[in-house]
């Protein structure tokens, strides 16, 4: 069991819940409400991504996978791809 992955996964799940369900988009770095076309779509997209990543990280931790660095690099790459997509499609 990898405790660090479990903790990071739980943090991601909480952030995903706060952004996706509670619509606390102010948690997003650089968020400017005036430039975003659809606040609800942004919150759903980012929240669901963080929730899925959190569940995957927590599951990896419980499963005892030892490739912690590789798993975290994949999670960061997914987040960076999402940042590019959001800036290209959802921001004016």
PDB file of N, CA, C and O in Angstrom:
ATOM      1  N   UNK A   1       0.842  -1.172   0.000  1.00  0.00           N
ATOM      2  CA  UNK A   1       0.000   0.000   0.000  1.00  0.00           C
ATOM      3  C   UNK A   1       0.896   1.247   0.000  1.00  0.00           C
ATOM      4  O   UNK A   1       1.800   1.377   0.825  1.00  0.00           O
ATOM      5  N   UNK A   2       0.628   2.141  -0.926  1.00  0.00           N
ATOM      6  CA  UNK A   2       1.381   3.392  -1.061  1.00  0.00           C
ATOM      7  C   UNK A   2       0.552   4.520  -0.456  1.00  0.00           C
ATOM      8  O   UNK A   2      -0.392   5.005  -1.081  1.00  0.00           O
ATOM      9  N   UNK A   3       0.903   4.938   0.757  1.00  0.00           N
ATOM     10  CA  UNK A   3       0.116   5.924   1.485  1.00  0.00           C
ATOM     11  C   UNK A   3       0.143   7.283   0.793  1.00  0.00           C
ATOM     12  O   UNK A   3      -0.861   7.995   0.796  1.00  0.00           O
ATOM     13  N   UNK A   4       1.276   7.651   0.202  1.00  0.00           N
ATOM     14  CA  UNK A   4       1.357   8.962  -0.447  1.00  0.00           C
ATOM     15  C   UNK A   4       0.391   9.073  -1.629  1.00  0.00           C
ATOM     16  O   UNK A   4      -0.206  10.129  -1.836  1.00  0.00           O
ATOM     17  N   UNK A   5       0.228   7.998  -2.406  1.00  0.00           N
ATOM     18  CA  UNK A   5      -0.735   8.033  -3.515  1.00  0.00           C
ATOM     19  C   UNK A   5      -2.163   8.111  -3.001  1.00  0.00           C
ATOM     20  O   UNK A   5      -3.006   8.781  -3.598  1.00  0.00           O
ATOM     21  N   UNK A   6      -2.432   7.440  -1.913  1.00  0.00           N
ATOM     22  CA  UNK A   6      -3.775   7.481  -1.336  1.00  0.00           C
ATOM     23  C   UNK A   6      -4.105   8.888  -0.868  1.00  0.00           C
ATOM     24  O   UNK A   6      -5.206   9.380  -1.114  1.00  0.00           O
ATOM     25  N   UNK A   7      -3.175   9.535  -0.204  1.00  0.00           N
ATOM     26  CA  UNK A   7      -3.405  10.904   0.289  1.00  0.00           C
ATOM     27  C   UNK A   7      -3.600  11.868  -0.872  1.00  0.00           C
ATOM     28  O   UNK A   7      -4.528  12.677  -0.858  1.00  0.00           O
ATOM     29  N   UNK A   8      -2.737  11.790  -1.874  1.00  0.00           N
ATOM     30  CA  UNK A   8      -2.868  12.668  -3.046  1.00  0.00           C
ATOM     31  C   UNK A   8      -4.193  12.398  -3.758  1.00  0.00           C
ATOM     32  O   UNK A   8      -4.865  13.333  -4.194  1.00  0.00           O
ATOM     33  N   UNK A   9      -4.565  11.138  -3.875  1.00  0.00           N
ATOM     34  CA  UNK A   9      -5.839  10.779  -4.499  1.00  0.00           C
ATOM     35  C   UNK A   9      -7.022  11.354  -3.742  1.00  0.00           C
ATOM     36  O   UNK A   9      -7.965  11.852  -4.358  1.00  0.00           O
ATOM     37  N   UNK A  10      -6.989  11.293  -2.420  1.00  0.00           N
ATOM     38  CA  UNK A  10      -8.085  11.855  -1.621  1.00  0.00           C
ATOM     39  C   UNK A  10      -8.160  13.377  -1.754  1.00  0.00           C
ATOM     40  O   UNK A  10      -9.250  13.949  -1.801  1.00  0.00           O
ATOM     41  N   UNK A  11      -7.001  14.024  -1.816  1.00  0.00           N
ATOM     42  CA  UNK A  11      -6.982  15.484  -2.019  1.00  0.00           C
ATOM     43  C   UNK A  11      -7.587  15.823  -3.382  1.00  0.00           C
ATOM     44  O   UNK A  11      -8.378  16.759  -3.495  1.00  0.00           O
ATOM     45  N   UNK A  12      -7.220  15.070  -4.408  1.00  0.00           N
ATOM     46  CA  UNK A  12      -7.785  15.302  -5.744  1.00  0.00           C
ATOM     47  C   UNK A  12      -9.291  15.078  -5.744  1.00  0.00           C
ATOM     48  O   UNK A  12     -10.027  15.831  -6.381  1.00  0.00           O
ATOM     49  N   UNK A  13      -9.761  14.048  -5.034  1.00  0.00           N
ATOM     50  CA  UNK A  13     -11.203  13.798  -4.955  1.00  0.00           C
ATOM     51  C   UNK A  13     -11.937  14.970  -4.295  1.00  0.00           C
ATOM     52  O   UNK A  13     -13.004  15.377  -4.754  1.00  0.00           O
ATOM     53  N   UNK A  14     -11.363  15.503  -3.228  1.00  0.00           N
ATOM     54  CA  UNK A  14     -11.986  16.639  -2.538  1.00  0.00           C
ATOM     55  C   UNK A  14     -12.001  17.862  -3.453  1.00  0.00           C
ATOM     56  O   UNK A  14     -13.014  18.556  -3.543  1.00  0.00           O
ATOM     57  N   UNK A  15     -10.892  18.126  -4.125  1.00  0.00           N
ATOM     58  CA  UNK A  15     -10.842  19.264  -5.049  1.00  0.00           C
ATOM     59  C   UNK A  15     -11.839  19.069  -6.191  1.00  0.00           C
ATOM     60  O   UNK A  15     -12.525  20.013  -6.583  1.00  0.00           O
ATOM     61  N   UNK A  16     -11.919  17.864  -6.719  1.00  0.00           N
ATOM     62  CA  UNK A  16     -12.886  17.566  -7.773  1.00  0.00           C
ATOM     63  C   UNK A  16     -14.311  17.794  -7.319  1.00  0.00           C
ATOM     64  O   UNK A  16     -15.124  18.329  -8.072  1.00  0.00           O
ATOM     65  N   UNK A  17     -14.625  17.394  -6.093  1.00  0.00           N
ATOM     66  CA  UNK A  17     -15.962  17.622  -5.537  1.00  0.00           C
ATOM     67  C   UNK A  17     -16.243  19.112  -5.378  1.00  0.00           C
ATOM     68  O   UNK A  17     -17.310  19.590  -5.764  1.00  0.00           O
ATOM     69  N   UNK A  18     -15.291  19.843  -4.813  1.00  0.00           N
ATOM     70  CA  UNK A  18     -15.502  21.276  -4.575  1.00  0.00           C
ATOM     71  C   UNK A  18     -15.676  22.052  -5.876  1.00  0.00           C
ATOM     72  O   UNK A  18     -16.496  22.968  -5.947  1.00  0.00           O
ATOM     73  N   UNK A  19     -14.919  21.695  -6.896  1.00  0.00           N
ATOM     74  CA  UNK A  19     -15.018  22.407  -8.170  1.00  0.00           C
ATOM     75  C   UNK A  19     -16.199  21.905  -8.987  1.00  0.00           C
ATOM     76  O   UNK A  19     -16.967  22.709  -9.516  1.00  0.00           O
ATOM     77  N   UNK A  20     -16.354  20.602  -9.099  1.00  0.00           N
ATOM     78  CA  UNK A  20     -17.383  20.037  -9.966  1.00  0.00           C
ATOM     79  C   UNK A  20     -18.785  20.126  -9.426  1.00  0.00           C
ATOM     80  O   UNK A  20     -19.712  20.430 -10.177  1.00  0.00           O
ATOM     81  N   UNK A  21     -18.973  19.868  -8.134  1.00  0.00           N
ATOM     82  CA  UNK A  21     -20.310  19.835  -7.552  1.00  0.00           C
ATOM     83  C   UNK A  21     -20.670  21.175  -6.911  1.00  0.00           C
ATOM     84  O   UNK A  21     -21.749  21.715  -7.154  1.00  0.00           O
ATOM     85  N   UNK A  22     -19.777  21.697  -6.109  1.00  0.00           N
ATOM     86  CA  UNK A  22     -20.053  22.955  -5.403  1.00  0.00           C
ATOM     87  C   UNK A  22     -19.783  24.193  -6.258  1.00  0.00           C
ATOM     88  O   UNK A  22     -20.117  25.306  -5.851  1.00  0.00           O
ATOM     89  N   UNK A  23     -19.180  24.013  -7.440  1.00  0.00           N
ATOM     90  CA  UNK A  23     -18.896  25.098  -8.389  1.00  0.00           C
ATOM     91  C   UNK A  23     -17.992  26.187  -7.799  1.00  0.00           C
ATOM     92  O   UNK A  23     -18.181  27.372  -8.074  1.00  0.00           O
ATOM     93  N   UNK A  24     -17.022  25.784  -6.997  1.00  0.00           N
ATOM     94  CA  UNK A  24     -16.071  26.733  -6.424  1.00  0.00           C
ATOM     95  C   UNK A  24     -14.909  26.945  -7.394  1.00  0.00           C
ATOM     96  O   UNK A  24     -13.781  26.521  -7.143  1.00  0.00           O
ATOM     97  N   UNK A  25     -15.213  27.606  -8.497  1.00  0.00           N
ATOM     98  CA  UNK A  25     -14.202  27.791  -9.542  1.00  0.00           C
ATOM     99  C   UNK A  25     -13.098  28.755  -9.126  1.00  0.00           C
ATOM    100  O   UNK A  25     -12.065  28.820  -9.791  1.00  0.00           O
ATOM    101  N   UNK A  26     -13.286  29.498  -8.054  1.00  0.00           N
ATOM    102  CA  UNK A  26     -12.234  30.397  -7.590  1.00  0.00           C
ATOM    103  C   UNK A  26     -11.014  29.615  -7.113  1.00  0.00           C
ATOM    104  O   UNK A  26      -9.945  30.198  -6.930  1.00  0.00           O
ATOM    105  N   UNK A  27     -11.155  28.300  -6.908  1.00  0.00           N
ATOM    106  CA  UNK A  27     -10.015  27.466  -6.533  1.00  0.00           C
ATOM    107  C   UNK A  27      -9.041  27.262  -7.692  1.00  0.00           C
ATOM    108  O   UNK A  27      -7.899  26.851  -7.483  1.00  0.00           O
ATOM    109  N   UNK A  28      -9.492  27.546  -8.905  1.00  0.00           N
ATOM    110  CA  UNK A  28      -8.647  27.365 -10.083  1.00  0.00           C
ATOM    111  C   UNK A  28      -7.693  28.556 -10.218  1.00  0.00           C
ATOM    112  O   UNK A  28      -8.116  29.711 -10.177  1.00  0.00           O
ATOM    113  N   UNK A  29      -6.418  28.261 -10.377  1.00  0.00           N
ATOM    114  CA  UNK A  29      -5.413  29.314 -10.512  1.00  0.00           C
ATOM    115  C   UNK A  29      -5.629  30.073 -11.820  1.00  0.00           C
ATOM    116  O   UNK A  29      -5.807  29.464 -12.875  1.00  0.00           O
ATOM    117  N   UNK A  30      -5.612  31.372 -11.747  1.00  0.00           N
ATOM    118  CA  UNK A  30      -5.753  32.202 -12.932  1.00  0.00           C
ATOM    119  C   UNK A  30      -7.167  32.307 -13.457  1.00  0.00           C
ATOM    120  O   UNK A  30      -7.376  32.795 -14.567  1.00  0.00           O
ATOM    121  N   UNK A  31      -8.142  31.860 -12.685  1.00  0.00           N
ATOM    122  CA  UNK A  31      -9.533  31.883 -13.139  1.00  0.00           C
ATOM    123  C   UNK A  31     -10.037  33.325 -13.203  1.00  0.00           C
ATOM    124  O   UNK A  31      -9.939  34.074 -12.231  1.00  0.00           O
ATOM    125  N   UNK A  32     -10.575  33.697 -14.357  1.00  0.00           N
ATOM    126  CA  UNK A  32     -11.152  35.022 -14.556  1.00  0.00           C
ATOM    127  C   UNK A  32     -12.562  34.817 -15.103  1.00  0.00           C
ATOM    128  O   UNK A  32     -12.738  34.425 -16.257  1.00  0.00           O
ATOM    129  N   UNK A  33     -13.555  35.082 -14.274  1.00  0.00           N
ATOM    130  CA  UNK A  33     -14.948  34.807 -14.623  1.00  0.00           C
ATOM    131  C   UNK A  33     -15.395  35.540 -15.878  1.00  0.00           C
ATOM    132  O   UNK A  33     -16.260  35.050 -16.604  1.00  0.00           O
ATOM    133  N   UNK A  34     -14.818  36.707 -16.142  1.00  0.00           N
ATOM    134  CA  UNK A  34     -15.220  37.498 -17.301  1.00  0.00           C
ATOM    135  C   UNK A  34     -14.787  36.864 -18.621  1.00  0.00           C
ATOM    136  O   UNK A  34     -15.409  37.104 -19.655  1.00  0.00           O
ATOM    137  N   UNK A  35     -13.729  36.058 -18.597  1.00  0.00           N
ATOM    138  CA  UNK A  35     -13.195  35.478 -19.834  1.00  0.00           C
ATOM    139  C   UNK A  35     -13.757  34.104 -20.157  1.00  0.00           C
ATOM    140  O   UNK A  35     -13.615  33.638 -21.288  1.00  0.00           O
ATOM    141  N   UNK A  36     -14.393  33.442 -19.195  1.00  0.00           N
ATOM    142  CA  UNK A  36     -14.889  32.081 -19.402  1.00  0.00           C
ATOM    143  C   UNK A  36     -16.263  32.129 -20.057  1.00  0.00           C
ATOM    144  O   UNK A  36     -17.146  32.869 -19.623  1.00  0.00           O
ATOM    145  N   UNK A  37     -16.433  31.328 -21.108  1.00  0.00           N
ATOM    146  CA  UNK A  37     -17.698  31.313 -21.836  1.00  0.00           C
ATOM    147  C   UNK A  37     -18.806  30.627 -21.046  1.00  0.00           C
ATOM    148  O   UNK A  37     -19.918  31.150 -20.977  1.00  0.00           O
ATOM    149  N   UNK A  38     -18.530  29.469 -20.450  1.00  0.00           N
ATOM    150  CA  UNK A  38     -19.534  28.694 -19.733  1.00  0.00           C
ATOM    151  C   UNK A  38     -18.937  28.192 -18.416  1.00  0.00           C
ATOM    152  O   UNK A  38     -18.187  27.216 -18.396  1.00  0.00           O
ATOM    153  N   UNK A  39     -19.280  28.872 -17.318  1.00  0.00           N
ATOM    154  CA  UNK A  39     -18.723  28.553 -16.009  1.00  0.00           C
ATOM    155  C   UNK A  39     -19.114  27.141 -15.566  1.00  0.00           C
ATOM    156  O   UNK A  39     -18.283  26.419 -15.014  1.00  0.00           O
ATOM    157  N   UNK A  40     -20.352  26.741 -15.797  1.00  0.00           N
ATOM    158  CA  UNK A  40     -20.803  25.412 -15.369  1.00  0.00           C
ATOM    159  C   UNK A  40     -20.080  24.300 -16.114  1.00  0.00           C
ATOM    160  O   UNK A  40     -19.709  23.293 -15.511  1.00  0.00           O
ATOM    161  N   UNK A  41     -19.876  24.469 -17.414  1.00  0.00           N
ATOM    162  CA  UNK A  41     -19.166  23.465 -18.200  1.00  0.00           C
ATOM    163  C   UNK A  41     -17.717  23.343 -17.728  1.00  0.00           C
ATOM    164  O   UNK A  41     -17.180  22.240 -17.620  1.00  0.00           O
ATOM    165  N   UNK A  42     -17.095  24.481 -17.451  1.00  0.00           N
ATOM    166  CA  UNK A  42     -15.728  24.471 -16.948  1.00  0.00           C
ATOM    167  C   UNK A  42     -15.656  23.736 -15.615  1.00  0.00           C
ATOM    168  O   UNK A  42     -14.768  22.909 -15.410  1.00  0.00           O
ATOM    169  N   UNK A  43     -16.576  24.028 -14.716  1.00  0.00           N
ATOM    170  CA  UNK A  43     -16.580  23.387 -13.403  1.00  0.00           C
ATOM    171  C   UNK A  43     -16.798  21.881 -13.535  1.00  0.00           C
ATOM    172  O   UNK A  43     -16.129  21.100 -12.857  1.00  0.00           O
ATOM    173  N   UNK A  44     -17.723  21.466 -14.397  1.00  0.00           N
ATOM    174  CA  UNK A  44     -17.968  20.029 -14.590  1.00  0.00           C
ATOM    175  C   UNK A  44     -16.745  19.325 -15.161  1.00  0.00           C
ATOM    176  O   UNK A  44     -16.368  18.250 -14.695  1.00  0.00           O
ATOM    177  N   UNK A  45     -16.127  19.930 -16.170  1.00  0.00           N
ATOM    178  CA  UNK A  45     -14.969  19.322 -16.823  1.00  0.00           C
ATOM    179  C   UNK A  45     -13.794  19.177 -15.861  1.00  0.00           C
ATOM    180  O   UNK A  45     -13.231  18.091 -15.719  1.00  0.00           O
ATOM    181  N   UNK A  46     -13.433  20.266 -15.208  1.00  0.00           N
ATOM    182  CA  UNK A  46     -12.278  20.237 -14.304  1.00  0.00           C
ATOM    183  C   UNK A  46     -12.576  19.372 -13.079  1.00  0.00           C
ATOM    184  O   UNK A  46     -11.725  18.600 -12.637  1.00  0.00           O
ATOM    185  N   UNK A  47     -13.777  19.503 -12.538  1.00  0.00           N
ATOM    186  CA  UNK A  47     -14.136  18.701 -11.373  1.00  0.00           C
ATOM    187  C   UNK A  47     -14.137  17.214 -11.662  1.00  0.00           C
ATOM    188  O   UNK A  47     -13.636  16.422 -10.863  1.00  0.00           O
ATOM    189  N   UNK A  48     -14.696  16.830 -12.799  1.00  0.00           N
ATOM    190  CA  UNK A  48     -14.730  15.401 -13.134  1.00  0.00           C
ATOM    191  C   UNK A  48     -13.326  14.869 -13.420  1.00  0.00           C
ATOM    192  O   UNK A  48     -13.012  13.731 -13.070  1.00  0.00           O
ATOM    193  N   UNK A  49     -12.486  15.679 -14.048  1.00  0.00           N
ATOM    194  CA  UNK A  49     -11.110  15.242 -14.306  1.00  0.00           C
ATOM    195  C   UNK A  49     -10.369  15.005 -12.997  1.00  0.00           C
ATOM    196  O   UNK A  49      -9.696  13.987 -12.834  1.00  0.00           O
ATOM    197  N   UNK A  50     -10.494  15.941 -12.069  1.00  0.00           N
ATOM    198  CA  UNK A  50      -9.828  15.775 -10.778  1.00  0.00           C
ATOM    199  C   UNK A  50     -10.395  14.591 -10.007  1.00  0.00           C
ATOM    200  O   UNK A  50      -9.644  13.876  -9.344  1.00  0.00           O
ATOM    201  N   UNK A  51     -11.700  14.371 -10.081  1.00  0.00           N
ATOM    202  CA  UNK A  51     -12.305  13.242  -9.383  1.00  0.00           C
ATOM    203  C   UNK A  51     -11.823  11.913  -9.963  1.00  0.00           C
ATOM    204  O   UNK A  51     -11.505  10.989  -9.213  1.00  0.00           O
ATOM    205  N   UNK A  52     -11.768  11.813 -11.281  1.00  0.00           N
ATOM    206  CA  UNK A  52     -11.300  10.573 -11.912  1.00  0.00           C
ATOM    207  C   UNK A  52      -9.824  10.334 -11.595  1.00  0.00           C
ATOM    208  O   UNK A  52      -9.427   9.213 -11.276  1.00  0.00           O
ATOM    209  N   UNK A  53      -9.015  11.389 -11.684  1.00  0.00           N
ATOM    210  CA  UNK A  53      -7.601  11.247 -11.339  1.00  0.00           C
ATOM    211  C   UNK A  53      -7.436  10.868  -9.868  1.00  0.00           C
ATOM    212  O   UNK A  53      -6.599  10.031  -9.529  1.00  0.00           O
ATOM    213  N   UNK A  54      -8.230  11.480  -9.005  1.00  0.00           N
ATOM    214  CA  UNK A  54      -8.161  11.159  -7.579  1.00  0.00           C
ATOM    215  C   UNK A  54      -8.519   9.720  -7.297  1.00  0.00           C
ATOM    216  O   UNK A  54      -7.848   9.049  -6.513  1.00  0.00           O
ATOM    217  N   UNK A  55      -9.575   9.241  -7.933  1.00  0.00           N
ATOM    218  CA  UNK A  55      -9.964   7.844  -7.749  1.00  0.00           C
ATOM    219  C   UNK A  55      -8.883   6.909  -8.275  1.00  0.00           C
ATOM    220  O   UNK A  55      -8.578   5.893  -7.651  1.00  0.00           O
ATOM    221  N   UNK A  56      -8.305   7.253  -9.421  1.00  0.00           N
ATOM    222  CA  UNK A  56      -7.239   6.426  -9.977  1.00  0.00           C
ATOM    223  C   UNK A  56      -5.996   6.408  -9.097  1.00  0.00           C
ATOM    224  O   UNK A  56      -5.384   5.358  -8.903  1.00  0.00           O
ATOM    225  N   UNK A  57      -5.628   7.562  -8.569  1.00  0.00           N
ATOM    226  CA  UNK A  57      -4.460   7.628  -7.692  1.00  0.00           C
ATOM    227  C   UNK A  57      -4.698   6.860  -6.400  1.00  0.00           C
ATOM    228  O   UNK A  57      -3.822   6.129  -5.939  1.00  0.00           O
ATOM    229  N   UNK A  58      -5.886   7.026  -5.813  1.00  0.00           N
ATOM    230  CA  UNK A  58      -6.197   6.305  -4.577  1.00  0.00           C
ATOM    231  C   UNK A  58      -6.221   4.798  -4.826  1.00  0.00           C
ATOM    232  O   UNK A  58      -5.701   4.028  -4.018  1.00  0.00           O
ATOM    233  N   UNK A  59      -6.816   4.377  -5.931  1.00  0.00           N
ATOM    234  CA  UNK A  59      -6.834   2.950  -6.265  1.00  0.00           C
ATOM    235  C   UNK A  59      -5.424   2.415  -6.461  1.00  0.00           C
ATOM    236  O   UNK A  59      -5.105   1.317  -6.005  1.00  0.00           O
ATOM    237  N   UNK A  60      -4.579   3.185  -7.138  1.00  0.00           N
ATOM    238  CA  UNK A  60      -3.191   2.768  -7.340  1.00  0.00           C
ATOM    239  C   UNK A  60      -2.469   2.626  -6.006  1.00  0.00           C
ATOM    240  O   UNK A  60      -1.662   1.716  -5.818  1.00  0.00           O
ATOM    241  N   UNK A  61      -2.769   3.535  -5.085  1.00  0.00           N
ATOM    242  CA  UNK A  61      -2.161   3.452  -3.761  1.00  0.00           C
ATOM    243  C   UNK A  61      -2.617   2.228  -2.994  1.00  0.00           C
ATOM    244  O   UNK A  61      -1.809   1.555  -2.352  1.00  0.00           O
ATOM    245  N   UNK A  62      -3.913   1.933  -3.055  1.00  0.00           N
ATOM    246  CA  UNK A  62      -4.429   0.749  -2.372  1.00  0.00           C
ATOM    247  C   UNK A  62      -3.920  -0.536  -3.024  1.00  0.00           C
ATOM    248  O   UNK A  62      -3.701  -1.536  -2.340  1.00  0.00           O
ATOM    249  N   UNK A  63      -3.733  -0.510  -4.331  1.00  0.00           N
ATOM    250  CA  UNK A  63      -3.255  -1.694  -5.041  1.00  0.00           C
ATOM    251  C   UNK A  63      -1.768  -1.931  -4.788  1.00  0.00           C
ATOM    252  O   UNK A  63      -1.257  -3.019  -5.053  1.00  0.00           O
ATOM    253  N   UNK A  64      -1.079  -0.923  -4.280  1.00  0.00           N
ATOM    254  CA  UNK A  64       0.330  -1.082  -3.955  1.00  0.00           C
ATOM    255  C   UNK A  64       1.270  -0.942  -5.139  1.00  0.00           C
ATOM    256  O   UNK A  64       2.364  -1.507  -5.130  1.00  0.00           O
ATOM    257  N   UNK A  65       0.864  -0.206  -6.148  1.00  0.00           N
ATOM    258  CA  UNK A  65       1.741  -0.001  -7.303  1.00  0.00           C
ATOM    259  C   UNK A  65       2.957   0.812  -6.876  1.00  0.00           C
ATOM    260  O   UNK A  65       2.824   1.817  -6.177  1.00  0.00           O
ATOM    261  N   UNK A  66       4.123   0.382  -7.290  1.00  0.00           N
ATOM    262  CA  UNK A  66       5.376   1.009  -6.849  1.00  0.00           C
ATOM    263  C   UNK A  66       5.876   2.112  -7.779  1.00  0.00           C
ATOM    264  O   UNK A  66       6.852   2.786  -7.450  1.00  0.00           O
ATOM    265  N   UNK A  67       5.241   2.313  -8.922  1.00  0.00           N
ATOM    266  CA  UNK A  67       5.681   3.311  -9.886  1.00  0.00           C
ATOM    267  C   UNK A  67       5.043   4.664  -9.566  1.00  0.00           C
ATOM    268  O   UNK A  67       4.371   5.244 -10.419  1.00  0.00           O
ATOM    269  N   UNK A  68       5.240   5.165  -8.367  1.00  0.00           N
ATOM    270  CA  UNK A  68       4.609   6.396  -7.918  1.00  0.00           C
ATOM    271  C   UNK A  68       4.959   7.567  -8.828  1.00  0.00           C
ATOM    272  O   UNK A  68       4.076   8.335  -9.210  1.00  0.00           O
ATOM    273  N   UNK A  69       6.213   7.712  -9.172  1.00  0.00           N
ATOM    274  CA  UNK A  69       6.635   8.845 -10.004  1.00  0.00           C
ATOM    275  C   UNK A  69       5.978   8.803 -11.372  1.00  0.00           C
ATOM    276  O   UNK A  69       5.548   9.838 -11.883  1.00  0.00           O
ATOM    277  N   UNK A  70       5.895   7.630 -11.970  1.00  0.00           N
ATOM    278  CA  UNK A  70       5.282   7.498 -13.291  1.00  0.00           C
ATOM    279  C   UNK A  70       3.786   7.818 -13.227  1.00  0.00           C
ATOM    280  O   UNK A  70       3.253   8.501 -14.101  1.00  0.00           O
ATOM    281  N   UNK A  71       3.127   7.328 -12.203  1.00  0.00           N
ATOM    282  CA  UNK A  71       1.691   7.584 -12.050  1.00  0.00           C
ATOM    283  C   UNK A  71       1.431   9.071 -11.888  1.00  0.00           C
ATOM    284  O   UNK A  71       0.506   9.608 -12.496  1.00  0.00           O
ATOM    285  N   UNK A  72       2.235   9.739 -11.076  1.00  0.00           N
ATOM    286  CA  UNK A  72       2.059  11.177 -10.873  1.00  0.00           C
ATOM    287  C   UNK A  72       2.397  11.973 -12.134  1.00  0.00           C
ATOM    288  O   UNK A  72       1.766  12.996 -12.400  1.00  0.00           O
ATOM    289  N   UNK A  73       3.381  11.523 -12.911  1.00  0.00           N
ATOM    290  CA  UNK A  73       3.701  12.206 -14.170  1.00  0.00           C
ATOM    291  C   UNK A  73       2.541  12.110 -15.156  1.00  0.00           C
ATOM    292  O   UNK A  73       2.244  13.072 -15.865  1.00  0.00           O
ATOM    293  N   UNK A  74       1.894  10.967 -15.201  1.00  0.00           N
ATOM    294  CA  UNK A  74       0.731  10.809 -16.078  1.00  0.00           C
ATOM    295  C   UNK A  74      -0.400  11.731 -15.623  1.00  0.00           C
ATOM    296  O   UNK A  74      -1.062  12.353 -16.453  1.00  0.00           O
ATOM    297  N   UNK A  75      -0.627  11.822 -14.310  1.00  0.00           N
ATOM    298  CA  UNK A  75      -1.676  12.704 -13.785  1.00  0.00           C
ATOM    299  C   UNK A  75      -1.380  14.166 -14.130  1.00  0.00           C
ATOM    300  O   UNK A  75      -2.278  14.903 -14.539  1.00  0.00           O
ATOM    301  N   UNK A  76      -0.141  14.578 -13.968  1.00  0.00           N
ATOM    302  CA  UNK A  76       0.240  15.959 -14.297  1.00  0.00           C
ATOM    303  C   UNK A  76       0.084  16.213 -15.796  1.00  0.00           C
ATOM    304  O   UNK A  76      -0.369  17.286 -16.195  1.00  0.00           O
ATOM    305  N   UNK A  77       0.451  15.245 -16.624  1.00  0.00           N
ATOM    306  CA  UNK A  77       0.306  15.400 -18.076  1.00  0.00           C
ATOM    307  C   UNK A  77      -1.165  15.563 -18.456  1.00  0.00           C
ATOM    308  O   UNK A  77      -1.489  16.381 -19.316  1.00  0.00           O
ATOM    309  N   UNK A  78      -2.049  14.804 -17.836  1.00  0.00           N
ATOM    310  CA  UNK A  78      -3.477  14.930 -18.121  1.00  0.00           C
ATOM    311  C   UNK A  78      -3.979  16.314 -17.718  1.00  0.00           C
ATOM    312  O   UNK A  78      -4.757  16.929 -18.446  1.00  0.00           O
ATOM    313  N   UNK A  79      -3.540  16.801 -16.571  1.00  0.00           N
ATOM    314  CA  UNK A  79      -3.956  18.137 -16.125  1.00  0.00           C
ATOM    315  C   UNK A  79      -3.434  19.206 -17.082  1.00  0.00           C
ATOM    316  O   UNK A  79      -4.162  20.145 -17.404  1.00  0.00           O
ATOM    317  N   UNK A  80      -2.193  19.084 -17.543  1.00  0.00           N
ATOM    318  CA  UNK A  80      -1.645  20.062 -18.488  1.00  0.00           C
ATOM    319  C   UNK A  80      -2.394  20.048 -19.813  1.00  0.00           C
ATOM    320  O   UNK A  80      -2.641  21.105 -20.394  1.00  0.00           O
ATOM    321  N   UNK A  81      -2.758  18.861 -20.299  1.00  0.00           N
ATOM    322  CA  UNK A  81      -3.561  18.768 -21.526  1.00  0.00           C
ATOM    323  C   UNK A  81      -4.921  19.435 -21.333  1.00  0.00           C
ATOM    324  O   UNK A  81      -5.438  20.081 -22.244  1.00  0.00           O
ATOM    325  N   UNK A  82      -5.484  19.276 -20.161  1.00  0.00           N
ATOM    326  CA  UNK A  82      -6.769  19.917 -19.890  1.00  0.00           C
ATOM    327  C   UNK A  82      -6.633  21.440 -19.836  1.00  0.00           C
ATOM    328  O   UNK A  82      -7.524  22.157 -20.292  1.00  0.00           O
ATOM    329  N   UNK A  83      -5.542  21.928 -19.290  1.00  0.00           N
ATOM    330  CA  UNK A  83      -5.303  23.374 -19.260  1.00  0.00           C
ATOM    331  C   UNK A  83      -5.224  23.920 -20.681  1.00  0.00           C
ATOM    332  O   UNK A  83      -5.798  24.968 -20.976  1.00  0.00           O
ATOM    333  N   UNK A  84      -4.530  23.227 -21.546  1.00  0.00           N
ATOM    334  CA  UNK A  84      -4.425  23.661 -22.941  1.00  0.00           C
ATOM    335  C   UNK A  84      -5.798  23.655 -23.594  1.00  0.00           C
ATOM    336  O   UNK A  84      -6.159  24.616 -24.272  1.00  0.00           O
ATOM    337  N   UNK A  85      -6.575  22.584 -23.404  1.00  0.00           N
ATOM    338  CA  UNK A  85      -7.920  22.492 -23.990  1.00  0.00           C
ATOM    339  C   UNK A  85      -8.817  23.615 -23.485  1.00  0.00           C
ATOM    340  O   UNK A  85      -9.501  24.264 -24.275  1.00  0.00           O
ATOM    341  N   UNK A  86      -8.819  23.847 -22.183  1.00  0.00           N
ATOM    342  CA  UNK A  86      -9.682  24.887 -21.612  1.00  0.00           C
ATOM    343  C   UNK A  86      -9.303  26.248 -22.161  1.00  0.00           C
ATOM    344  O   UNK A  86     -10.180  27.037 -22.512  1.00  0.00           O
ATOM    345  N   UNK A  87      -8.022  26.535 -22.241  1.00  0.00           N
ATOM    346  CA  UNK A  87      -7.597  27.836 -22.758  1.00  0.00           C
ATOM    347  C   UNK A  87      -7.907  28.003 -24.243  1.00  0.00           C
ATOM    348  O   UNK A  87      -8.159  29.117 -24.704  1.00  0.00           O
ATOM    349  N   UNK A  88      -7.891  26.901 -24.993  1.00  0.00           N
ATOM    350  CA  UNK A  88      -8.156  26.988 -26.419  1.00  0.00           C
ATOM    351  C   UNK A  88      -9.650  27.046 -26.730  1.00  0.00           C
ATOM    352  O   UNK A  88     -10.050  27.747 -27.660  1.00  0.00           O
ATOM    353  N   UNK A  89     -10.474  26.337 -25.985  1.00  0.00           N
ATOM    354  CA  UNK A  89     -11.896  26.188 -26.347  1.00  0.00           C
ATOM    355  C   UNK A  89     -12.865  26.939 -25.447  1.00  0.00           C
ATOM    356  O   UNK A  89     -13.961  27.280 -25.892  1.00  0.00           O
ATOM    357  N   UNK A  90     -12.508  27.205 -24.212  1.00  0.00           N
ATOM    358  CA  UNK A  90     -13.500  27.726 -23.268  1.00  0.00           C
ATOM    359  C   UNK A  90     -13.230  29.154 -22.789  1.00  0.00           C
ATOM    360  O   UNK A  90     -14.032  29.722 -22.048  1.00  0.00           O
ATOM    361  N   UNK A  91     -12.119  29.726 -23.204  1.00  0.00           N
ATOM    362  CA  UNK A  91     -11.756  31.069 -22.750  1.00  0.00           C
ATOM    363  C   UNK A  91     -11.731  32.003 -23.954  1.00  0.00           C
ATOM    364  O   UNK A  91     -11.202  31.660 -25.012  1.00  0.00           O
ATOM    365  N   UNK A  92     -12.299  33.166 -23.780  1.00  0.00           N
ATOM    366  CA  UNK A  92     -12.324  34.164 -24.858  1.00  0.00           C
ATOM    367  C   UNK A  92     -11.043  34.950 -24.872  1.00  0.00           C
ATOM    368  O   UNK A  92     -10.873  35.838 -25.708  1.00  0.00           O
TER     369      UNK A  92
END
